[in-house]
Amino acid sequence: MSKPAKPSKPQSSQTVLRVTFPDQSIKSFQIPPEYKLSDACAFLIKEKLDFGAATSGQEFQLMSLSENGCEVLDQELTPTQVAEQTGRSNMYLRRFLFLRDAKKFNPSIAMSAFDSFMLAQLQMDYLNSRVIYPVKHTATLSMLIMADRLGKFDSTAHASVLSAGISDYLPAWADDIRDWSKKCVTGKDLTLIKEFANINSQNYEELFKAEIVQQWQEFSKLYNAEEISQKAKAKFFEFAMSPEFELCSQIQAFRVRYSGKAEDMSGEVYIGFGPMGMHFFDREGLFTKYCYQLHAIEAVQLGKKQVIIKTDDELEHQLDTKDGAEIKAMVENYQDILMQMGLEDAATI
């Protein structure tokens, strides 16, 4: 009697993510096929980690990442080499790997709650494997500019590492923090950050603006004007009323101490709406306009007594009157949310 044929091994298409936690325990997570390798961090944050613990200071380190059972990360490889080997040379993966190499990883820094929400909930095809603009430029630029205008961060060291290296590629006005920033990084780190940010002192603003325009154009192709306003409003308020939103407003990682250079500021923060989220800037425009929504809320909670909410000029120029009215209604409704969060002095213009 012939022996029965051995069953063939199933061909797995899943990615395995292994994470080392502060207590040195190691956990492995199966990333479903619908998540690309570059979206592993969104999956990790939303599906597999305690969101509250992760954003209240728990740090964890990405140790290894394998695809179809084959190791794709090696401690000897640079983030760029790893990205090239996996064929996923996009900013999400490289950002994820850079933070791993920095020996610290915090989801509130690697991806804001709103970014993970956009990836996991909206599932827009054009966002699935490309960079959302705040991740590529603003995460680093805004941190540095905030440090410059408001004094040093009261945060974990890796926030300083991410923001510090960019100072060598900013205009002359950043001179007064270069000495401080250089203490945080090595030459290797600077190279990685420069590559990650893809900016220099000559064209960072032009690149940033060009990317905004491109993202908006692609966004506009997906929906007509009315659908944009209706869907954006519905999705934003679904998120704004969720426990995750309340939690991200309390994140401590980007707590800013208002001292020293804050004296020449207006004392007001403008919060506006963009096609992907919110941004903020002070009256003189000294902040980077486009910033993670959690940064804006955190700054408001910590030091700003008067909150002025307005739509963004650049966005209004690209919307017709009807859509402008929709966004104005969102702003007015959002004031109620701020009031519920205890910002009694919130005001609109």
N, C-alpha and C positions, 0 to 999 in steps of 0.2 A: 504494500500500500504506500503510495507516494505521500510525502510530507506536504501538508498544506502550505501554500505560498505565504510568506510573511507579508503582513499588511504594510503597504508603503506608508512612509511617514507623511503626515499632512504638510503641505507647503504653507508655512505660516507667513503672513504678510505684516505681522505686528512688529512694532518697535518696542524694545524694552528699555525702560529708564531706571537706572539705579541711583539712589540718593543716600548719602550719608548724613545723618542727623547729629545735632550737638552731643547727644549721649553716645555717639559712635555706633548706634544701630544703623543697619543698612536695610533699605526696603527697595523692592523691585516693583515697577509699575508697568503693566502692559498698555501701550498706547494703541488705541483702536485704529484700524486701517484708514478711517476717514480723516484722521489727524496726520498731516504731513510731519516729517521729522522736525521741521522748523517750527511747528505749532506745539511741540511737546510741552513747552513751558505753560502755554495756555491751558492745556489739559491737566497738567500737574497742579496748577493753582486752583482751577475751578472744580476738578473732579476728585482729586485724591488727597489733598492736604486740607487740614483744618484751616479754613480761611482766617478765622480769628487769631489762632495761634501764630500763623505764618506772618500776619501783618502787624503783630504786636511785638516784634523783635526777634522771633525765632529765626535763626539762620541755618541754612542747610547747604550742603555742597554737592554739586553734580559730580559724581565720580566717573560714571561710564554710561555710554549710550550705545545700544546695539540695534542693528537693523537686520531682520531675518536671521537672528541668532549669530550674526557676525559682528565682532567688535568694530566700531567705527571711530572710537576715541582712544587715544593713547596719551599718557601723561607727557610723552616726549614731543607730541605734535603741537604745533601752534594752532590757534583757532582758525587761521586762514587755511592751513593745510588740511585740517579736518573738514572744513566747509567744502573745499575743493574735492576731497575724496568722496564725500557723500553726495556731491552734486547739488548741494543745497546752499550755495554761497549767497545767502541773503542775510540781512541784518539781524533778524530774530535769532537765528542759530548762532551767529557770531557774537551777538550780545550775550546770549546764554553761556557760550563757551568762555568768553572773556571774564565773566563774573566767576565762573568756575576756576579759571586760572588765578584769579585774584584771591582765591581761597575762601571767598564769602559769596553767598547768594541770598538775596532777599526778594521775594516776589513783589513787594511794594516798590522796589527799584527796577527790577528786571522788566516788569510789565505792570502798568497801573491797573487798578481794578476795572477802570473803564475800557482799557485796551482789551483785557481778557474777556470782558463782557461783549465787546464788539466781535471778537473772533468766535467766541463760543455760542453766542446767541444769534447774531445777525447772519453769520455764515455767508457773507457776500463773497462771490467768487473772486472778485478782483483783489480782495484783501487776503485771500487764502494763502498765497505764497509770495506776497510782496510786502514791502515795508509800509507801515503806517507812519505818516510824516513825523509825529512827535517822537517816535522811537529813534529815527535816524538822526535827527538834528537837535531837537529841542530838549531831549532828556539831559544831554550834556551841556548845551549852551545855557539853558535856563538855570541849571544848578550853579554854574559858574557865575552867571550874572547876579543871581540871588546872593551868592556868597560875597560878591564884590559890593553890592549895594547894602546888604543888611548885616554883614559880618559873617563869621564862620558858622557852618552848620553845627547843630547839636545832633549829630547823627553818627551812624557807624562808619568805620574807616573807609569802606568801599565806596560810599557816596562821595567822599573826598577824592578818592582815586579817579572815579569816573569824571568828576568835574575838573579836577586839577590839570590833567594833561592837555585839555583843550586850551588852556591859557596861552600856551606857546603859539597858538594859531589864531589868536584873536588880535584885534587892532591895539593900538598903543594905550587905549584907555584902561586896558587890563594890567598895565605895568605894576600897579600898586599891590597886586595879589600874586604876582608871579613867584616871588620868593617864598611866600607861604605855600603855594601850590606845588612847587618843585620838591618840597620836603615829603610829599605824599607819594611820589611815583619814581620809578626807575626809568632808564633810557628805553628798556624794552617795553614798559608800560606805555610810554609816550608814543612809541611807534604803533602799538596796537590801537591806542585810542585815536590817533590821527587817521589810521586806516578805517577804523570803525566809524568815525564821524564823517570822513570824506569831505573835510572842509579845510580851508586855510584862510589866512588873514585877508586875502584879496577877494575871495569869491564866496565866502560862507553865506552871506546874506542873499546874494543873487541865486545861489543854488537852492537855498531854503525857499525863497519866493517862487522859483520856477517849479519846485516840487509841489508847493501848495496849488499852483495853477493846474498842474498835471493831475493831481489827485482830484481836484474839483471837476475837471473835464471828464475824467473817467467816471466819477460819481454821477455826473449829470447824464451820462449815456445810459445808465441803468434805469432811471426813473424819470418821468416827466416832472415838471416843477411842482405840481400839486402833490404828487405822490411823495416827493422828497420831504416837503414840509409835514405832511400828515404822518408818514412813517417815522420820521425823525422825532416828531413830538410824542407819538405813542411809545416808541421804544425808549426814549430818554426818560419819560415819566414812569414807565414801568421799572426802569432801573433806579430812578431817583427815590422811589418809594420803597425800595428793597432794603433788607438788612445790610447788604453788601455796601450800599452807598453810605449808609450811616456809619458803618465801620471804617470805610476808607477816609471819611472826614475826620476820623480820630487817630489816623496813623501817626506814629511818633517819629518815623524815620527821617522826615524832612522838617522837623521842628526848627524854626528859625528864631534866633534871638535878635530882637530889634535893639541894636546898640551902635554907637559910633556913627557910621555912615548913614544910618537911618534918619538922622536929624534933619537932613535937607529934603526929606520926602514930604509929599503932600498929606500923608496920613489917610489917604483914600485908596481903595483898590477897585478897579473896574473889572467886572466879570462879564464876559460876553459869550456868545455861542458861535461855534464854527461848525462845519459840516460833520466833524467827527467828535466833537466834545466841547470843552470850554477852554478859554485862555484868559489871561489877566495881565494887566500892566498898570503902572502907577500913572499919575496925572501927566508927568513929564515924558512918559514913554520910556523910562529907564529900564523896565523889565523887558525880557523877551515876551513878545505878545502871546505867542502860542505856547501853552504850558499845560501839563497834566491837570486835570480838574482836581485831583487830590492835593496838589501843591497850592492851588488857589484857595481852596477851602481851609487848608491848614494855616496858610498865612493870614487869612481873614480871622480865623478863630483865635490866633495867638496874639495878634497885635493891632489889627485894624478895627476901629470902632465904627467907622462909617463905610458902608458898602454901597457902591454905585454900580448898578447893573445896566449894561447897554449892549446893543448888537454891534458886531464888528463892522467897521467901514468896508473892509475888503470883501466881506461876505455880502453886505448889502448891495454893493456894486454889481454883484453877479446874480441877484435875485430880483424878480419883478415886484411890483407893489403888493400884490396879494401875498407872496411868500414873506415879504418883509413884515406884513401885518401878522402873519402866523408866528414868526419868530418874536415879534414884539409881545404877542400874547404869551408865548413861552416864558419870556423874561418876567412878565408881570406875575405869572403863576409861580415862577421859581422864587419870587420874593417870599411867598408864603412858606416855602420849604426852609428858606434861610431863617425866617422868624421862628419856625418850629424848632430849629436847631439852636435857638437861644441868641441869635444875633438881633437884638432888639432895635439896634440903630440902623438896620438895613434900609436903604432908600433907593428909589429908582429915578432916572432922569429920562 
